[in-house]
Amino acid sequence: MFGPQLVVSTFLKVAVYGLLLFIPAWTLHWWRGWILLAFIFAGMIVTRLWVFRDNAGLLEERRKSPMQQGQPFADKLLVVGFLVVFPAYIMFIPLDVFRFHLFGKPGALVSALGLILVAAGWWIISLAFRENEFAAAIVKHQEERQQTVIDSGVYRVVRHPLDSGVVLLIVGIALWLQSYAAAVVSVVPFAVLVLRILVEETFLKQKLTGYRDYTQRVRYRLIPLIW
């Protein structure tokens, strides 16, 4: 799991990102795209080694089907929606950069900020994984794993830090690749995440002991001081 297989599986996942970026761009001469892929590859390797080496149960859980028994029907719809919207969003970025040119390009400073957001988003995602051994990819009550409420680490700041990291990642990718239009369009995958959060919280309040009290202790769901 953490030898050559780790590198190969990570490379294949990064290759999917590469196809989503470079096929619509129709060129390999895009150094920002290559740097982004290098960041994603490094982030995946670090997360696997730092988080999943000591938590094989979480890795196994996240490898399961996105459609499972006990999962709310609304979450199944939203999971499918995100699996469609997110790749489409990634493909829209090179289309705008090389074809549409809708809102112009961010300057060097804003673009560099985008790369910082990508790194920060990945770091927050890794912290969330490391803190929460029950961070499954879908909404369900993990009774067989004796799921409990996690209220430590980044979960003291917001109730859904994993999604907070994803939001930074989504916006950061758009800015780094120099597409203001994609940064605006990011509201679409962001909206899907918000709907999933609402579904998840309704479900967990009903199924997971202590979650309702947790929502009273930690006020914000996604963005501190805002929501």
N, C-alpha and C positions, 0 to 999 in steps of 0.2 A: 504493500500500500504506500510505503514511503521511500521506495527505492526508485529504480528506473520507471516503474509503473506510474509513479507520481508525476515524473517529468512528462511522460508520454500523454497521460490523461489530461494534464494541464495544457500541454501544447495543443491537443485536439480542441479543447474548449476555446483557447485563444484563437485558433485557426478559424473558428466560427465567427468570432468578432472580426477577424481579418476579412473574411468573405463578405460580411455585411457592410464593411467600410470600403473595401477596394473594388468590389464589383460595380457598385453604383458610381464610384469615382472614375472607373475605367482607366486607371493609371496606377502604377506602382511608385511613381515619383511624388510621394506625399510624406515628407519626413515627420510631420506632426502625427500622422496616422501610425507610423512605425514606432514612434516614441510612446504613444498611447498603448499600443500592443505590448511593448516592453514593460510598461508600468503594470498592466493587467496581469501579464505573466508573472512578474515578480510578486505582485500582491497575492495571487493565488498560491504560489509556492510558500510564501511566508505564512499565510493563513493556515495552509495544510500542516506545516511543520510546527507552528506556534500553538495552534488551537486543536486541530484534530488528532495530532499525535497522542495527546492525553485524553481524548474524548472520542473514541471510535464509535460510541453509541450515537452521538449526534451526527457524525458523518453518515452512518448507516441510515439514520432516520431521514436525512435530507436527500438520500439517494432513492427513496421510495417514490412511487407513482404520485403525480400531482392530483390524482383522483383516488380517494380512499374512503372506506367505510367509516361512518361517523363524522365525516366532513360536511358542514352545512352546504346546502345546494347553492346558496348565494356565493359562498367562497369558491365553489367549483367554477361557477360562471366567471367570477372575477380573476381566478387563476388563469383560465383560458384567455380572458381579455388581456391580461398582462403579458402572457406568452406571445400574443399577437402584436400588441401595442409596442412593447419594448424593442423587439427587432426592427419593426417598422420605423420607430424613432431613430434608431442607430443608422438605418439606411437613408433616412431623410437628411442626415447631416452632410454626407458627401454630395448628395444631390443638390443641396443648397450651396455648398462651397464651390462646386465645379459647374453647376448648371443654372440654378435659379437666381442666386445673388440677391435674395429678397431684401435684407436690411443692412447690407454691407458687412464688413468684417471687424471684429474687435481688434483693438491695437495690441501691441506686445504686452503691455502691463496687464490688461484685462485677460488676455489669453494665458499669461503666466499664472494669474490668479485661478484660472480654470484648472490648471494642472495641480495647483495646491489643493483645490477642492476635491479633485479626484483622489489624491493621496489621503486627505483628511477623511473623506467618505469611506475609503477602504479601511482606514485605521479604526473608525468607529464601528464598522461592520465586524471587524475582527474582535474588537473589545466585547461587542454584544455576543458573538459566538462563544468567546472564552468564558463569559460570565453566565450564559444561559444554556445549559445542557439540553433544554427542551425547545430550542429555537428551530422547530420544524418548518418546512417550506409551506405547509398548509395549516389551516385552522382545524384543530381537533384536540380532544382531551386525551392525553397520553397516560391513561390509567395503568397500562401494563408497565410503564416506566416510572410509576409513582410520581407523577408530575406535581410540582409545588410552585408557588408564586416566587419569582425571582425579583428581589427588590434591592440588590446591591450593585456596586459599580455604576456603569452608565445607566442602569435601570433606576437609579435614584434621581436621575436628571429628567428623563422622559420615559414614558411607558413603552415606546416602540423605537429604541435607538437603532435597531437594524434598519428600519425604514428611513430613519433620519439619515443614516449613512448612504442609503441608496439615492435619496433625494440629492445630496451633495454630489454624488457620483454622476448622476444624470445631468445636472446643470453644469458640472465641471467639464464633462466630456464635450458638451456643446461649445463652451467658451474656449477650451483649449484648441479645438479643431476650427475655431473662428467662424461660428455661425450664431449670430444673434437670433435668427429666425428659429433655430432649433431650441435655443434657450427658452423662447416663448412657447414653442410647441411642447416643451417638457411638462407643461401644465396637464397634458393628457395622461401620461403614465403616472404623474403625481396624483391626479384625481382618482385613478384606479387604486393606488396605494391608500388614499384616504378612505375610500369606500371599504376596502378590505379591513382597515383598522376598525371601522365602525362595526362591521360584521364580527370581527374577532372579539372585540370587547363585549358586545352583547352576548356572544356565545360563552366566553369565559366567566362572565358574571353569573351565569346560570350553572356552569359545570365545574368550575375550579374554585375550591374552597379558599377563601381569603382574597380573591382577586378584587371583589367589590371594595374591600377595605383598602387594598393597594391603590385603587384609583382615587381614593380620598387622600391618601398620603402623598402621592405623586400627581400633581395637578395636570401637567402637560403631557399630551400624547406624542407629539412629533417634534415641535419646535419650542424650546424654552421661552417663556414669557408671551408666547403667541397662541399656540394651540396644542 
